[in-house]
Amino acid sequence: MRFTVIWLPAAEQKLTEIWLASANKPILTRLIDELDADLRNRPLTVGESRDDVSRIAFAGSVVAEFEVHEADCRVIVSAVWRRA
């Protein structure tokens, strides 16, 4: 089953800021593309669970917080930040 991945505007904006500040944009782009593909194809096995629906996943130094809504086949990425 494939899921639709929705990046909320705040998460997209933060990801853009992280990408613009990145010293290695091609690698960061590849890692985020891989994360997006994993979220489409197997979101319940990506990252770590935080509560009933919230999870976090790591793409290099970038962390994404998301919720999986199985009934709607949707994944909502709500926040993104860079690990220290």
N, C-alpha and C positions, 0 to 999 in steps of 0.2 A: 504494500500500500504506500502510495506517495502522499506526502504532506505538502501543503502550501506554506511557505515560510514568509512571514510578514515581519519586516523590521519596522518598529515604531519610529517616527521621525526623530525623536531624541536619540535613539540608539544609532540610527543612520548618521546623524550629525556628529556624534562622538566618534564613530568609526571613521568618518571623513577626517576629523581633526587628527586622530591617531595616524591615519594613513599619510596625511600631509606632513606630519612631523617625523615619519619613519625614515631611517637611513637606508633601508632596503625595501623599497616599495614592491618589487617583483615577488620577493619571498612572502611578504605580508599578504599580498593579493592572492597568492597560491594558497596560503593557509586559510584565509577567509573563504575562498571558493570551496575548499575541501570541507570546511565547517558547514557552509550552506548546503552542500550536497549531502552531508551526513544528516543534517536536520531534515532534509526532504525525504531521505530514504529510511532512516532508523533513529528518530529523535529520542526514543525512550532508552536507547543504549549509549547515547552521547553524554559525556560529562558525568556530573554527579547530581543526585537529587538533593533538594533543599527542603521541600515540603510536598504536599499532595501533587501539585502540578509544576512547581518551580524547579528549574535545574540550572546548573552553570556548566559551561564548556570552555575549554582552553584552546586557543589557536596561537601557538607560540606565546608571546607575552600578552596577548589580548584575551580578555575574559568576556564571555557573553552570558547574560542571564536570560532565560527563556522559559516559556510555559508550553506544555504540550496539551492540546485539546483533541483527544482521540476521536470523539464523536463527530467533530467537524473536519478532521484530518488537517488541522492547522497547527502551526508552531508560531508563537508570537515572541520575537526577540525584543525585550523591553529595555535592556541596558547593556552597555559595553564600556569597558575600562581597560587600562593597561596595568599589568602587574608590575610592582616595583622590583 
